[in-house]
């Protein structure tokens, strides 16, 4: 298709092979056959399909659509992303070139299709500048300090940054970094010099806290890159890969939160990894006509005075500091930036921190905690500027801690000790004891007697050690 006038500026340091190991290019389905009953069998599910998106990107091959405001929207030629109602995954259907628009409409009209869309090229939400700020004002605004009193994070909770990879050996990130994955090359990533956009976002989420160096992210959780060039299909594959590799929080600081394919990926992340997908609320001013997808959490941007600094619309779920923030950047440095690209990973770091405090929380419970503790800065309840409010890290951490199985009462009778704690359904409870706190030598009471009454659980140790014994209750997912 050549390089259309007004095409996006392409900066690549790689020229991907047309063929990707482990993936297959779908056969072309002629327009006249799009209504045929066998169309589902001619589609290939992502990520088994090679949509040629990365190859098209490197070759400057784009389709384009003119928006109502005169701007252009670009897409990967010959690809439709289709969710058949009977299928578990979004699939790729390869179309006749130059017939993409009418082909999409034809596929959408099929009764066995839930949705269909072009494979649009999405855009990062702002590239950071080099302005140096003196401090991270946002931590005081959201009271990170109170949250850190509850937990500095848990390395078992993983955050995926979907973008070009960040600087993985940055001195203020490296201790929290684990190997990631490239959707583009279908291979692992263990090292990257990074780009400013993703490196700044990574620092907002998980720059190492309390290491006497540089800045602090929200939590000391594991963070990993998932490399994309920018198409919707790649984002979908990135979320699926993350969910399959125990990543519970996924950050995509690009446009694309209007995509039903990405909402479907968010549903998979929700069900498979008990995780959540957060995306940028989009920079600029004014109303943005995005739908409010239930499995994509969009984050708008506030400044130090809690003014709204980004787009508004039905898609906004929360707001967070992102204007004039200070974080990690490339070349092992630090710098200032503004954008929903950075309010979103801050939200992700906070969500990961809540999961660190109580890993048994579901994504829905995390969202409800954030809703109930946010500062309601707009219209009462939800509004299209701040969503459910500007997140408040300190209060959210306090509520997350209250969901742990706290011991409410201990009673002794003869050789028995009875422990009463708060109870949450869907968890397995166990009783542990130690004869002394320092040094503690905890071991599980294997013959515990347990009963449940409403929101209380009673655990009885039939062989209490002595009046000096100490107990704790653990709750884990089955």
C-alpha positions as CSV (number, residue, x, y, z in Angstrom):
1,X,0.0,0.0,0.0
2,X,3.1,2.2,0.2
3,X,3.4,5.1,2.7
4,X,0.2,7.1,2.8
5,X,0.3,10.8,3.3
6,X,0.1,11.7,7.0
7,X,1.3,8.3,8.1
8,X,2.6,8.0,11.7
9,X,6.3,8.5,12.2
10,X,7.9,5.1,12.4
11,X,11.0,4.6,14.6
12,X,12.2,1.0,14.6
13,X,15.5,-0.7,15.4
14,X,14.4,-4.0,13.9
15,X,13.1,-5.4,10.7
16,X,10.9,-8.4,11.6
17,X,10.7,-11.5,9.5
18,X,7.5,-11.9,7.6
19,X,7.3,-15.4,9.1
20,X,7.1,-15.7,12.9
21,X,7.9,-19.1,14.5
22,X,4.9,-20.8,16.0
23,X,2.4,-18.7,14.1
24,X,0.6,-19.1,10.8
25,X,-0.6,-16.5,8.3
26,X,-4.4,-17.0,7.8
27,X,-5.6,-17.7,4.3
28,X,-7.3,-14.8,2.4
29,X,-11.1,-15.0,2.6
30,X,-12.7,-13.3,-0.5
31,X,-15.3,-10.7,0.2
32,X,-17.9,-12.9,-1.5
33,X,-17.2,-15.7,1.0
34,X,-17.6,-13.7,4.3
35,X,-21.2,-14.8,4.7
36,X,-20.3,-18.5,4.3
37,X,-20.9,-20.9,7.2
38,X,-17.3,-22.1,7.2
39,X,-15.8,-18.7,8.0
40,X,-15.0,-19.6,11.7
41,X,-12.9,-22.5,10.4
42,X,-10.9,-20.2,8.1
43,X,-10.1,-17.8,11.0
44,X,-7.1,-18.4,13.3
45,X,-7.3,-17.5,17.0
46,X,-4.8,-15.1,18.5
47,X,-2.0,-15.5,19.2
48,X,-1.6,-18.5,16.9
49,X,-2.3,-16.2,13.9
50,X,0.4,-14.2,12.3
51,X,-1.5,-11.1,11.4
52,X,1.7,-9.5,9.8
53,X,1.0,-6.4,11.9
54,X,4.7,-6.0,12.9
55,X,5.9,-6.7,9.4
56,X,3.4,-4.1,8.0
57,X,4.6,-1.6,10.6
58,X,8.2,-2.0,9.7
59,X,7.3,-1.8,5.9
60,X,5.2,1.3,6.5
61,X,2.1,-0.5,5.1
62,X,-1.0,1.0,6.5
63,X,-4.7,1.3,5.7
64,X,-6.3,4.5,6.8
65,X,-9.6,6.0,7.7
66,X,-10.4,9.7,8.0
67,X,-12.0,10.7,11.3
68,X,-14.8,13.2,11.6
69,X,-12.3,15.9,12.7
70,X,-10.1,15.3,9.7
71,X,-7.4,13.3,11.5
72,X,-6.4,9.9,10.2
73,X,-6.6,6.5,11.9
74,X,-4.3,3.8,10.6
75,X,-4.7,0.0,10.6
76,X,-2.9,-3.1,9.6
77,X,-4.1,-4.1,6.1
78,X,-6.1,-7.2,5.4
79,X,-6.9,-8.1,9.1
80,X,-10.2,-8.3,10.9
81,X,-10.2,-9.1,14.6
82,X,-13.3,-11.2,15.1
83,X,-15.0,-12.8,18.2
84,X,-17.2,-15.6,17.1
85,X,-19.9,-16.2,19.8
86,X,-18.9,-19.9,20.1
87,X,-15.2,-19.2,20.4
88,X,-13.1,-18.6,23.5
89,X,-10.7,-16.3,21.9
90,X,-10.6,-13.4,19.4
91,X,-9.5,-14.6,16.0
92,X,-7.9,-13.1,12.9
93,X,-9.6,-13.2,9.5
94,X,-7.5,-12.3,6.6
95,X,-9.4,-10.0,4.1
96,X,-9.0,-8.9,0.5
97,X,-6.8,-5.9,0.3
98,X,-8.6,-2.6,-0.3
99,X,-11.9,-4.1,0.9
100,X,-11.3,-3.9,4.6
101,X,-14.1,-1.5,5.5
102,X,-16.9,-3.3,3.7
103,X,-15.5,-6.6,4.9
104,X,-15.8,-5.5,8.5
105,X,-19.4,-4.5,8.0
106,X,-20.2,-7.9,6.4
107,X,-18.6,-9.8,9.2
108,X,-20.4,-7.8,11.8
109,X,-23.8,-8.6,10.2
110,X,-23.3,-12.4,10.8
111,X,-25.5,-13.8,13.7
112,X,-22.6,-15.9,14.9
113,X,-20.3,-12.9,15.4
114,X,-20.1,-11.0,18.8
115,X,-17.9,-8.2,17.4
116,X,-15.4,-7.4,14.6
117,X,-12.9,-4.6,14.2
118,X,-9.9,-3.6,12.2
119,X,-6.5,-4.0,13.7
120,X,-5.9,-0.4,14.5
121,X,-2.5,1.2,15.2
122,X,-2.8,2.7,18.6
123,X,-0.6,5.4,20.1
124,X,1.3,5.9,23.3
125,X,-0.1,8.6,25.6
126,X,2.7,11.2,25.4
127,X,6.5,10.8,25.2
128,X,8.2,12.2,28.4
129,X,10.3,15.3,28.2
130,X,13.6,16.0,30.0
131,X,12.3,18.5,32.5
132,X,13.7,17.8,36.0
133,X,11.3,18.1,38.9
134,X,12.5,18.4,42.5
135,X,10.3,15.7,44.0
136,X,7.4,13.3,43.5
137,X,4.5,15.4,44.7
138,X,2.0,12.7,44.0
139,X,3.0,10.5,47.0
140,X,1.8,13.2,49.4
141,X,-1.4,13.7,47.5
142,X,-2.4,10.0,47.6
143,X,-0.8,9.4,51.0
144,X,1.6,6.6,49.8
145,X,3.4,6.9,53.2
146,X,0.4,5.5,55.1
147,X,0.2,2.7,52.5
148,X,3.8,1.8,52.9
149,X,3.3,1.4,56.6
150,X,1.0,-1.6,55.7
151,X,3.3,-3.0,53.0
152,X,6.1,-2.1,50.6
153,X,4.9,-4.7,48.2
154,X,5.2,-8.4,47.4
155,X,7.4,-9.8,44.7
156,X,5.0,-12.6,44.0
157,X,2.6,-10.0,42.5
158,X,3.5,-9.2,38.9
159,X,2.9,-6.1,36.8
160,X,3.1,-6.2,33.0
161,X,4.1,-3.0,31.1
162,X,2.8,-3.5,27.6
163,X,4.9,-1.2,25.4
164,X,8.3,-1.1,23.8
165,X,10.5,-2.6,26.7
166,X,11.6,-0.3,29.5
167,X,15.3,-0.1,30.7
168,X,15.4,-3.3,32.6
169,X,18.8,-2.6,34.3
170,X,17.9,0.8,35.5
171,X,19.4,1.0,39.0
172,X,16.1,2.1,40.5
173,X,14.1,-0.7,38.8
174,X,16.5,-3.7,38.4
175,X,15.7,-5.2,41.8
176,X,12.0,-5.5,40.9
177,X,12.5,-6.6,37.3
178,X,11.8,-10.1,35.9
179,X,12.1,-11.4,32.3
180,X,9.3,-10.5,30.0
181,X,8.1,-11.4,26.5
182,X,8.0,-9.9,23.0
183,X,4.8,-10.3,21.1
184,X,6.7,-8.9,18.0
185,X,9.3,-11.7,17.9
186,X,7.5,-14.3,20.0
187,X,10.5,-14.6,22.2
188,X,11.6,-13.9,25.8
189,X,13.1,-10.5,26.8
190,X,15.8,-10.5,29.5
191,X,17.6,-7.2,28.7
192,X,16.6,-3.9,27.2
193,X,18.1,-0.4,27.0
194,X,14.5,0.9,27.0
195,X,12.6,3.9,25.8
196,X,11.6,6.9,28.0
197,X,7.8,6.3,27.7
198,X,7.8,2.8,29.2
199,X,10.7,3.4,31.6
200,X,8.9,6.4,33.2
201,X,5.7,4.3,33.5
202,X,7.6,1.4,35.0
203,X,9.0,3.8,37.6
204,X,5.6,5.1,38.6
205,X,4.4,1.5,39.2
206,X,7.4,-0.1,40.8
207,X,10.6,1.9,41.2
208,X,12.3,0.3,44.2
209,X,10.9,1.7,47.5
210,X,13.2,2.3,50.4
211,X,16.5,1.6,48.6
212,X,18.3,5.0,49.3
213,X,18.2,5.7,45.6
214,X,16.3,8.0,43.3
215,X,12.5,7.8,43.3
216,X,9.8,5.4,44.7
217,X,7.1,3.6,42.8
218,X,3.9,2.5,44.4
219,X,5.1,-0.9,45.4
220,X,8.0,-3.4,45.4
221,X,6.3,-5.8,43.1
222,X,7.8,-7.7,40.2
223,X,7.6,-5.8,37.0
224,X,8.1,-7.1,33.4
225,X,8.0,-5.8,29.9
226,X,5.6,-7.2,27.2
227,X,6.9,-5.8,23.9
228,X,4.4,-4.6,21.2
229,X,4.7,-2.4,18.1
230,X,1.3,-0.9,18.7
231,X,-1.6,-2.8,17.0
232,X,-4.7,-4.0,18.8
233,X,-4.0,-7.6,18.0
234,X,-0.6,-7.3,19.7
235,X,-2.1,-5.7,22.8
236,X,-4.6,-8.6,22.9
237,X,-1.9,-11.2,22.6
238,X,0.2,-9.3,25.3
239,X,-2.7,-9.5,27.8
240,X,-3.4,-13.2,27.0
241,X,0.3,-14.0,27.5
242,X,0.4,-12.0,30.8
243,X,-2.7,-13.8,32.1
244,X,-1.1,-17.2,31.2
245,X,2.1,-16.3,33.1
246,X,0.5,-15.2,36.4
247,X,0.6,-11.5,35.8
248,X,-2.2,-10.0,37.8
249,X,-2.0,-6.3,36.8
250,X,-1.5,-5.3,33.2
251,X,-0.7,-1.7,32.1
252,X,-1.3,-0.4,28.6
253,X,-0.5,3.3,28.3
254,X,-1.8,3.7,24.7
255,X,-5.0,4.5,23.0
256,X,-7.3,1.6,22.3
257,X,-9.5,1.3,25.4
258,X,-12.5,1.5,23.0
259,X,-11.6,-1.9,21.6
260,X,-13.9,-4.8,22.2
261,X,-11.0,-7.2,21.6
262,X,-9.1,-5.7,24.4
263,X,-12.1,-5.9,26.7
264,X,-12.3,-9.6,25.8
265,X,-8.6,-9.9,26.8
266,X,-9.4,-8.1,30.0
267,X,-12.1,-10.6,30.7
268,X,-9.6,-13.4,30.2
269,X,-7.1,-11.8,32.5
270,X,-9.9,-11.4,35.1
271,X,-10.9,-15.0,34.9
272,X,-7.6,-16.7,34.3
273,X,-5.2,-14.8,36.6
274,X,-7.7,-13.0,38.8
275,X,-6.2,-9.8,37.4
276,X,-7.1,-6.5,36.0
277,X,-6.3,-4.5,32.8
278,X,-5.7,-0.7,33.1
279,X,-5.4,1.6,30.1
280,X,-4.8,5.3,29.6
281,X,-7.8,7.6,29.7
282,X,-6.2,9.5,26.7
283,X,-4.5,12.9,26.8
284,X,-6.0,16.2,25.6
285,X,-9.2,18.0,26.5
286,X,-12.9,17.5,25.9
287,X,-15.2,14.6,25.6
288,X,-14.0,11.3,24.1
289,X,-16.6,9.0,22.7
290,X,-15.2,5.7,24.1
291,X,-17.6,3.0,25.5
292,X,-17.3,2.0,29.1
293,X,-15.9,-1.5,28.7
294,X,-16.4,-3.5,32.0
295,X,-13.0,-5.3,31.9
296,X,-10.8,-2.2,31.0
297,X,-10.1,0.3,33.8
298,X,-9.3,3.7,32.3
299,X,-7.5,6.3,34.3
300,X,-7.6,10.0,33.7
301,X,-4.9,12.5,34.8
302,X,-4.8,15.1,37.6
303,X,-2.3,17.7,38.6
304,X,-0.9,18.7,42.1
305,X,-4.1,20.7,42.7
306,X,-6.4,17.9,41.7
307,X,-7.4,19.7,38.4
308,X,-8.4,17.4,35.6
309,X,-5.8,17.4,32.8
310,X,-7.0,14.9,30.3
311,X,-10.0,13.7,28.2
312,X,-13.3,12.8,29.8
313,X,-15.9,10.3,28.8
314,X,-18.0,7.3,29.7
315,X,-14.8,5.1,29.7
316,X,-13.2,6.8,32.7
317,X,-13.1,4.7,35.9
318,X,-10.6,6.4,38.1
319,X,-8.3,9.4,38.1
320,X,-4.7,9.6,39.4
321,X,-1.8,12.0,39.5
322,X,0.0,12.2,36.1
323,X,0.7,15.8,35.3
324,X,4.2,17.0,36.1
325,X,5.3,13.7,37.7
326,X,8.9,12.7,38.3
327,X,10.1,9.2,37.7
328,X,12.8,7.0,36.2
329,X,13.9,7.4,32.6
330,X,16.4,5.9,30.2
331,X,20.2,6.1,30.5
332,X,19.7,5.2,34.2
333,X,18.3,8.7,34.8
334,X,15.3,10.6,36.1
335,X,13.0,13.2,34.7
336,X,9.7,14.9,34.6
337,X,6.7,14.0,32.3
338,X,3.0,14.4,32.0
339,X,0.3,12.1,30.6
340,X,-2.3,9.5,31.3
341,X,0.6,7.2,30.4
342,X,1.9,7.8,33.9
343,X,-1.4,8.1,35.9
344,X,-2.2,4.6,34.6
345,X,0.9,2.7,35.9
346,X,0.6,4.6,39.2
347,X,-2.9,3.1,39.4
348,X,-1.5,-0.3,38.5
349,X,1.2,-0.1,41.2
350,X,-1.4,0.7,43.8
351,X,-3.6,-2.2,42.6
352,X,-0.6,-4.5,42.9
353,X,0.1,-3.1,46.4
354,X,-3.4,-4.0,47.5
355,X,-2.9,-7.5,46.1
356,X,0.4,-7.6,48.0
357,X,-1.3,-6.9,51.3
358,X,-3.9,-9.6,50.6
359,X,-3.2,-11.8,47.6
360,X,-6.6,-13.5,48.0
361,X,-8.4,-10.4,46.9
362,X,-10.2,-10.7,43.6
363,X,-9.9,-8.0,41.0
364,X,-13.5,-7.0,41.6
365,X,-12.7,-6.6,45.3
366,X,-9.6,-4.5,44.5
367,X,-11.8,-2.2,42.4
368,X,-14.4,-1.9,45.1
369,X,-11.7,-0.9,47.6
370,X,-10.4,1.7,45.3
371,X,-14.0,3.0,44.7
372,X,-14.8,3.2,48.4
373,X,-11.6,5.0,49.3
374,X,-11.1,7.5,46.4
375,X,-11.5,11.2,46.8
376,X,-14.7,12.1,45.1
377,X,-13.7,15.3,43.3
378,X,-16.4,15.6,40.7
379,X,-20.2,15.0,40.7
380,X,-21.3,12.7,43.6
381,X,-20.5,9.1,42.7
382,X,-19.2,8.4,39.3
383,X,-18.6,11.1,36.7
384,X,-17.0,11.2,33.3
385,X,-14.0,13.3,34.5
386,X,-12.7,11.6,37.6
387,X,-14.6,8.3,37.3
388,X,-15.1,7.0,40.9
389,X,-12.6,9.6,42.1
390,X,-8.9,10.3,42.4
391,X,-7.3,7.3,44.0
392,X,-6.2,7.5,47.6
393,X,-3.4,5.0,48.2
394,X,-3.3,5.3,52.0
395,X,-7.0,4.7,52.7
396,X,-7.1,1.9,50.1
397,X,-4.2,0.1,51.8
398,X,-6.0,0.4,55.2
399,X,-9.1,-1.2,53.8
400,X,-7.1,-4.0,52.1
401,X,-5.4,-4.8,55.3
402,X,-8.9,-5.1,57.0
403,X,-9.8,-7.9,54.7
404,X,-7.0,-10.1,56.2
405,X,-8.1,-12.8,58.6
406,X,-7.7,-10.8,61.8
407,X,-8.0,-12.6,65.1
408,X,-10.9,-11.1,67.1
409,X,-10.7,-13.3,70.2
410,X,-8.6,-16.1,71.9
411,X,-10.1,-18.2,74.7
412,X,-8.5,-21.0,76.6
413,X,-10.2,-23.9,78.4
414,X,-8.1,-26.7,79.8
415,X,-5.8,-28.0,77.1
416,X,-7.8,-26.3,74.3
417,X,-7.3,-22.8,72.7
418,X,-10.1,-21.4,70.7
419,X,-9.4,-18.6,68.1
420,X,-12.1,-16.5,66.5
421,X,-11.3,-14.5,63.3
422,X,-13.2,-12.8,60.5
423,X,-14.2,-15.0,57.7
424,X,-14.4,-14.6,53.9
425,X,-16.0,-17.3,51.7
426,X,-13.9,-19.0,49.0
427,X,-10.7,-19.2,51.0
428,X,-9.0,-22.1,52.9
429,X,-8.2,-21.2,56.5
430,X,-5.5,-22.7,58.8
431,X,-4.3,-22.1,62.3
432,X,-0.6,-21.6,63.1
433,X,1.2,-21.3,66.5
434,X,4.6,-20.6,68.0
435,X,5.8,-20.8,71.6
436,X,7.5,-17.4,71.3
437,X,7.5,-14.3,69.1
438,X,11.2,-13.7,68.9
439,X,12.6,-15.7,67.3
440,X,9.3,-17.1,66.0
441,X,9.0,-20.7,65.0
442,X,5.6,-21.0,63.4
443,X,4.1,-24.4,62.6
444,X,0.6,-25.4,61.5
445,X,-1.9,-26.9,63.9
446,X,-2.8,-30.0,61.8
447,X,-5.6,-31.2,64.0
448,X,-7.5,-28.0,64.0
449,X,-11.3,-28.1,64.6
450,X,-13.1,-25.5,62.5
451,X,-16.6,-24.0,62.4
452,X,-18.1,-21.1,60.5
453,X,-20.9,-18.8,61.6
454,X,-21.8,-16.0,59.1
455,X,-18.7,-13.8,58.8
456,X,-16.8,-15.5,61.7
457,X,-14.6,-18.6,61.7
458,X,-13.7,-20.5,64.9
459,X,-10.6,-22.6,64.9
460,X,-9.8,-24.7,68.0
461,X,-6.4,-26.1,68.9
462,X,-7.1,-29.3,71.0
463,X,-3.5,-29.4,72.2
464,X,-2.6,-25.9,73.3
465,X,1.1,-25.6,74.2
466,X,1.1,-23.3,77.2
467,X,-0.4,-19.9,78.3
468,X,2.6,-18.3,76.5
469,X,1.7,-19.7,73.0
470,X,0.9,-17.3,70.2
471,X,-1.5,-17.9,67.3
472,X,-2.1,-16.6,63.8
473,X,-4.7,-17.4,61.1
474,X,-3.8,-17.8,57.5
475,X,-6.3,-17.7,54.5
476,X,-5.3,-18.8,51.0
477,X,-7.0,-19.5,47.7
478,X,-7.9,-23.2,47.3
